[in-house]
Amino acid sequence: MKGKRGDRPATAEKTNDAAAPATGDVTAPATGDVTAVKPDTAIKTYEKIRFSESIKHSFTVGELAEIADKMGAAASRVFRIESEKAEQAAHYGALLKEANRLHAELVEKFNLRYEMRDVECRVEFDKPEVGYKSIVRTDNDETVREVKMTDAEKQRAFVFDAGDGKPQ
């Protein structure tokens, strides 16, 4: 037996069992001669099976240098991303803080159902009666409140005419 394993020459065996031919290709003659049946009795070889198996590989100096270069680039990228993340976190933190402040103001206004606003007003003395003054809004002439005049305000209300038409 020379050559590779499993490479055996095909042998032709005669079989007496025509009803159950051997496995493989069977060629029967057209005349019906049972003794001429030649089954394929060659030993079949196994299919080539390929697979991967994990086996230890020790890196060479060149491979280690290449890995070190890639490792340095990866570390640089990590530090850059972390820096950008911190900057963005600070930016979004400030935006979130402002949004929360505005939300809190709106909640307070909604719950109180009012807010205090600065509105331009004027003082009208001796209204609605003598000795009282009225604080009146200038935008819609609505009286905000009426309070009693102080003694100084009562004295100020007098205008003495010195003859030239100007108060003194």
Backbone as numpy.savetxt, mean C-alpha at the origin, in Angstrom:
# Nx Ny Nz CAx CAy CAz Cx Cy Cz
29.10 -60.12 -23.67 28.25 -58.96 -23.67 29.14 -57.73 -23.67
29.20 -57.07 -24.80 30.03 -55.89 -24.93 29.13 -54.66 -25.00
29.67 -53.49 -24.62 28.90 -52.25 -24.73 28.23 -51.90 -23.42
27.20 -51.12 -23.55 26.50 -50.64 -22.35 25.61 -51.73 -21.79
25.29 -51.54 -20.54 24.38 -52.47 -19.90 23.02 -52.39 -20.55
22.41 -53.47 -20.69 21.07 -53.51 -21.21 21.03 -53.55 -22.72
22.15 -53.35 -23.40 22.15 -53.44 -24.86 22.44 -54.90 -25.23
21.41 -55.67 -25.33 21.55 -57.08 -25.65 20.96 -57.31 -27.03
21.54 -58.20 -27.73 20.99 -58.48 -29.06 19.64 -59.15 -28.94
18.77 -58.80 -29.88 17.43 -59.39 -29.87 17.54 -60.84 -30.30
16.88 -61.71 -29.54 16.88 -63.13 -29.88 15.49 -63.50 -30.32
15.41 -64.30 -31.31 14.11 -64.74 -31.83 13.80 -66.09 -31.23
12.78 -66.12 -30.44 12.35 -67.38 -29.85 11.03 -67.77 -30.47
10.86 -69.03 -30.63 9.60 -69.53 -31.16 8.72 -69.84 -29.99
7.45 -69.54 -30.15 6.51 -69.82 -29.09 5.47 -70.78 -29.61
4.99 -71.65 -28.76 3.96 -72.60 -29.13 2.59 -72.07 -28.78
2.52 -70.94 -28.03 1.24 -70.41 -27.58 0.84 -69.28 -28.52
0.08 -69.57 -29.54 -0.33 -68.56 -30.51 -1.46 -67.72 -29.97
-2.23 -68.24 -29.03 -3.37 -67.50 -28.49 -2.91 -66.37 -27.60
-1.79 -66.50 -26.94 -1.28 -65.46 -26.04 0.13 -65.10 -26.46
0.26 -64.20 -27.42 1.60 -63.85 -27.86 2.34 -63.08 -26.78
3.64 -63.11 -26.85 4.47 -62.40 -25.87 4.29 -60.90 -26.06
4.65 -60.15 -25.04 4.50 -58.71 -25.12 5.47 -58.16 -26.13
5.09 -57.10 -26.75 5.95 -56.49 -27.75 5.29 -56.60 -29.11
6.04 -56.28 -30.13 5.50 -56.33 -31.49 5.51 -57.77 -31.98
4.40 -58.21 -32.46 4.29 -59.57 -32.98 3.91 -59.44 -34.44
4.65 -60.10 -35.27 4.32 -60.09 -36.70 3.90 -61.50 -37.09
2.71 -61.63 -37.53 2.21 -62.95 -37.93 2.20 -63.02 -39.45
2.63 -64.10 -40.01 2.58 -64.22 -41.45 1.15 -64.36 -41.96
0.93 -63.98 -43.17 -0.41 -64.00 -43.75 -0.91 -65.41 -43.99
-0.07 -66.40 -44.02 -0.49 -67.77 -44.32 -1.05 -68.46 -43.11
-0.86 -67.92 -41.92 -1.41 -68.53 -40.72 -0.46 -69.51 -40.08
0.82 -69.53 -40.45 1.80 -70.41 -39.85 2.12 -69.93 -38.45
1.77 -70.71 -37.45 1.94 -70.33 -36.06 3.41 -70.36 -35.68
4.16 -71.17 -36.25 5.56 -71.30 -35.87 6.38 -70.12 -36.35
5.85 -69.31 -37.26 6.60 -68.18 -37.78 6.41 -66.91 -36.97
5.64 -66.93 -35.88 5.41 -65.74 -35.05 6.69 -65.44 -34.30
7.16 -64.17 -34.43 8.41 -63.76 -33.78 8.11 -62.65 -32.78
7.99 -62.97 -31.53 7.75 -61.91 -30.54 9.03 -61.12 -30.30
8.83 -59.87 -29.87 9.96 -59.01 -29.53 10.35 -59.33 -28.10
11.33 -60.14 -27.94 11.72 -60.59 -26.61 13.00 -59.91 -26.14
13.41 -58.86 -26.79 14.63 -58.18 -26.38 14.41 -57.53 -25.03
15.43 -57.52 -24.23 15.33 -56.89 -22.91 15.33 -55.39 -23.12
14.32 -54.76 -22.58 14.18 -53.32 -22.75 15.06 -52.60 -21.75
15.65 -51.50 -22.21 16.45 -50.68 -21.30 15.53 -49.68 -20.61
15.95 -49.20 -19.45 15.16 -48.21 -18.72 15.30 -46.85 -19.39
14.26 -46.05 -19.24 14.31 -44.69 -19.78 15.37 -43.91 -19.02
15.92 -42.91 -19.68 16.88 -42.06 -18.98 16.10 -41.15 -18.05
16.44 -41.19 -16.79 15.76 -40.38 -15.79 16.72 -39.30 -15.35
16.26 -38.08 -15.41 17.07 -36.95 -14.97 16.39 -36.26 -13.81
17.17 -35.85 -12.84 16.64 -35.13 -11.68 17.75 -34.29 -11.08
17.36 -33.39 -10.19 18.32 -32.52 -9.52 18.43 -32.93 -8.06
19.63 -32.79 -7.56 19.86 -33.08 -6.15 20.75 -31.98 -5.60
20.46 -31.51 -4.40 21.25 -30.46 -3.78 22.55 -31.04 -3.26
23.63 -30.48 -3.76 24.96 -30.93 -3.37 25.76 -29.70 -2.96
26.55 -29.81 -1.92 27.34 -28.70 -1.39 28.32 -28.21 -2.45
28.35 -26.85 -2.60 29.31 -26.22 -3.52 30.06 -25.15 -2.73
31.35 -25.24 -2.67 32.17 -24.24 -2.00 32.54 -23.17 -3.02
32.28 -21.90 -2.66 32.52 -20.80 -3.57 34.01 -20.57 -3.78
34.33 -20.14 -4.99 35.71 -19.77 -5.29 35.94 -18.35 -4.85
37.19 -17.91 -4.87 37.52 -16.54 -4.48 36.82 -15.55 -5.40
36.78 -15.83 -6.67 36.11 -14.95 -7.63 34.61 -14.85 -7.36
33.98 -15.99 -7.07 32.54 -15.99 -6.75 32.27 -15.22 -5.47
33.16 -15.40 -4.47 32.99 -14.66 -3.22 33.14 -13.16 -3.44
34.05 -12.74 -4.30 34.22 -11.32 -4.60 32.97 -10.77 -5.29
32.40 -11.55 -6.19 31.18 -11.12 -6.88 30.01 -11.02 -5.89
29.91 -11.97 -4.99 28.86 -11.95 -3.97 29.04 -10.74 -3.06
30.30 -10.42 -2.69 30.57 -9.27 -1.83 30.15 -7.98 -2.51
30.41 -7.85 -3.82 29.97 -6.66 -4.55 28.46 -6.54 -4.54
27.79 -7.63 -4.81 26.31 -7.63 -4.82 25.77 -7.33 -3.42
26.43 -7.86 -2.40 26.00 -7.64 -1.02 26.12 -6.16 -0.65
27.21 -5.52 -1.07 27.39 -4.09 -0.80 26.33 -3.26 -1.50
26.02 -3.59 -2.76 24.97 -2.87 -3.49 23.61 -3.06 -2.83
23.33 -4.29 -2.38 22.05 -4.56 -1.71 21.94 -3.80 -0.40
23.04 -3.74 0.37 23.02 -3.00 1.64 22.81 -1.52 1.39
23.46 -0.99 0.36 23.29 0.42 0.01 21.84 0.71 -0.35
21.23 -0.19 -1.09 19.82 -0.02 -1.48 18.92 -0.06 -0.24
19.20 -0.98 0.68 18.41 -1.09 1.91 18.48 0.22 2.70
19.69 0.76 2.88 19.85 2.01 3.64 19.15 3.17 2.95
19.23 3.23 1.61 18.56 4.29 0.86 17.04 4.20 1.01
16.51 2.99 0.92 15.06 2.80 1.06 14.61 3.15 2.47
15.39 2.75 3.48 15.04 3.09 4.86 15.05 4.60 5.08
16.00 5.29 4.48 16.07 6.75 4.59 14.86 7.40 3.93
14.52 6.94 2.73 13.34 7.47 2.04 12.07 7.18 2.84
12.01 6.00 3.43 10.84 5.62 4.24 10.70 6.56 5.43
11.82 6.87 6.09 11.78 7.77 7.25 11.33 9.16 6.82
11.83 9.64 5.68 11.41 10.95 5.19 9.92 10.96 4.87
9.46 9.92 4.19 8.05 9.83 3.83 7.19 9.67 5.08
7.69 8.91 6.05 6.93 8.73 7.29 6.77 10.06 8.01
7.84 10.86 8.03 7.74 12.18 8.66 6.76 13.07 7.89
6.84 13.02 6.57 5.93 13.82 5.74 4.48 13.41 5.97
4.22 12.10 5.90 2.85 11.63 6.10 2.41 11.79 7.55
3.36 11.73 8.48 3.01 11.98 9.88 2.51 13.40 10.07
3.18 14.36 9.40 2.74 15.76 9.49 1.38 15.94 8.83
1.19 15.30 7.68 -0.12 15.39 7.01 -1.23 14.80 7.87
-0.94 13.66 8.49 -1.92 13.01 9.34 -2.24 13.86 10.56
-1.22 14.49 11.14 -1.43 15.34 12.30 -2.34 16.52 11.95
-2.10 17.14 10.80 -2.94 18.26 10.35 -4.37 17.80 10.08
-4.52 16.64 9.46 -5.86 16.11 9.17 -6.61 15.81 10.47
-5.91 15.27 11.47 -6.54 14.99 12.76 -6.95 16.29 13.47
-6.11 17.33 13.37 -6.44 18.60 13.99 -7.69 19.19 13.36
-7.76 19.20 12.03 -8.93 19.73 11.34 -10.18 18.93 11.69
-10.03 17.61 11.75 -11.17 16.77 12.11 -11.67 17.09 13.52
-10.76 17.27 14.45 -11.14 17.59 15.84 -11.87 18.92 15.90
-11.41 19.91 15.13 -12.10 21.21 15.10 -13.52 21.06 14.57
-13.69 20.29 13.51 -15.02 20.10 12.93 -15.94 19.34 13.88
-15.39 18.35 14.57 -16.20 17.61 15.55 -16.66 18.54 16.65
-15.75 19.40 17.13 -16.12 20.34 18.19 -17.21 21.29 17.73
-17.07 21.84 16.52 -18.10 22.75 15.98 -19.44 22.04 15.86
-19.39 20.81 15.38 -20.64 20.07 15.21 -21.30 19.79 16.56
-20.52 19.39 17.54 -21.07 19.07 18.86 -21.61 20.31 19.57
-20.91 21.45 19.47 -21.34 22.67 20.13 -22.48 23.37 19.38
-22.52 23.16 18.07 -23.51 23.77 17.19 -23.29 25.27 16.99
-22.12 25.79 17.39 -21.79 27.20 17.14 -20.28 27.37 17.19
-19.81 28.56 16.77 -18.41 28.95 16.93 -18.37 30.45 17.17
-17.31 30.89 17.77 -17.14 32.31 18.04 -16.39 32.93 16.87
-16.92 34.04 16.34 -16.29 34.75 15.22 -16.15 36.21 15.59
-15.10 36.83 15.09 -14.91 38.27 15.27 -15.72 39.00 14.21
-16.63 39.85 14.67 -17.48 40.62 13.77 -17.35 42.09 14.14
-17.26 42.95 13.16 -17.15 44.39 13.40 -18.48 44.92 13.95
-18.37 45.70 15.03 -19.56 46.25 15.69 -19.37 47.75 15.94
-20.48 48.43 16.26 -20.43 49.84 16.64 -21.22 49.99 17.93
-20.92 51.07 18.64 -21.60 51.36 19.91 -22.58 52.51 19.65
-23.81 52.33 20.09 -24.82 53.39 20.01 -25.21 53.74 21.45
-24.89 54.98 21.85 -25.18 55.43 23.22 -26.64 55.83 23.34
-27.15 55.69 24.56 -28.52 56.04 24.93 -29.56 55.30 24.08
-29.28 54.12 23.73 -30.23 53.26 23.02 -30.23 51.95 23.75
-31.27 51.35 24.00 -32.65 51.64 23.65 -33.26 52.73 24.53
-32.53 53.10 25.61 -33.02 54.19 26.46 -31.83 54.94 27.02
-32.07 56.06 27.64 -31.01 56.89 28.20 -30.31 56.11 29.32
-28.95 56.16 29.29 -28.15 55.48 30.31 -27.73 54.08 29.88
-28.15 53.65 28.74 -27.77 52.34 28.21 -27.07 52.52 26.87
-26.27 51.59 26.51 -25.64 51.61 25.19 -25.92 50.27 24.51
-25.99 50.30 23.19 -26.23 49.09 22.40 -24.99 48.78 21.57
-24.63 47.51 21.55 -23.57 47.02 20.67 -24.28 46.43 19.45
-24.01 47.02 18.26 -24.74 46.66 17.06 -23.75 46.16 16.00
-24.10 45.06 15.34 -23.27 44.54 14.24 -23.38 45.48 13.05
-22.25 45.75 12.39 -22.29 46.66 11.24 -22.73 45.95 9.96
-22.60 44.62 9.89 -22.94 43.91 8.66 -24.44 43.74 8.46
-25.21 43.60 9.57 -26.66 43.42 9.41 -27.49 44.28 10.39
-26.85 45.21 11.09 -27.50 46.10 12.05 -28.29 45.36 13.13
-27.87 44.20 13.50 -28.50 43.44 14.57 -27.86 43.82 15.89
-28.69 44.05 16.91 -28.18 44.40 18.23 -27.65 43.13 18.89
-26.38 43.20 19.29 -25.73 42.05 19.91 -26.09 41.99 21.38
-25.95 43.16 22.05 -26.30 43.23 23.48 -26.51 44.68 23.87
-27.16 44.85 25.00 -27.39 46.19 25.57 -26.86 46.16 26.99
-26.05 47.17 27.33 -25.46 47.25 28.66 -25.61 48.67 29.21
-25.55 48.78 30.52 -25.65 50.08 31.18 -24.37 50.85 30.96
-24.48 52.13 30.67 -23.30 52.97 30.45 -22.60 53.25 31.77
-21.28 53.35 31.72 -20.52 53.73 32.91 -20.63 55.24 33.09
-20.23 55.74 34.26 -20.26 57.18 34.51 -19.38 57.93 33.52
-18.25 57.38 33.20 -17.36 58.04 32.24 -18.02 58.12 30.87
-18.72 57.09 30.48 -19.40 57.11 29.19 -20.55 58.11 29.21
-21.22 58.25 30.35 -22.32 59.23 30.43 -21.77 60.64 30.29
-20.64 60.95 30.89 -20.04 62.27 30.77 -19.55 62.51 29.35
-19.06 61.51 28.70 -18.55 61.63 27.35 -19.68 61.91 26.37
-20.84 61.50 26.69 -21.95 61.65 25.76 -22.37 63.11 25.62
-22.02 63.95 26.60 -22.37 65.37 26.48 -21.43 66.06 25.53
-21.97 66.86 24.66 -21.17 67.63 23.74 -21.47 69.09 24.02
-20.41 69.82 24.40 -20.57 71.24 24.68 -20.15 72.03 23.47
-20.99 72.95 23.05 -20.71 73.76 21.88 -20.01 75.03 22.32
-18.77 75.22 21.85 -17.99 76.40 22.19 -18.16 77.48 21.15
-19.03 77.27 20.26 -19.28 78.28 19.26 -18.66 77.96 17.92
-17.65 77.09 17.88 -17.04 76.80 16.59 -17.57 75.48 15.98
-18.46 74.79 16.73 -19.09 73.57 16.22 -18.28 72.31 16.45
-17.14 72.47 17.13 -16.31 71.29 17.39 -16.41 70.92 18.84
-16.54 69.62 19.15 -16.56 69.21 20.56 -15.17 69.38 21.15
-15.18 69.62 22.45 -13.88 69.86 23.10 -13.40 68.66 23.83
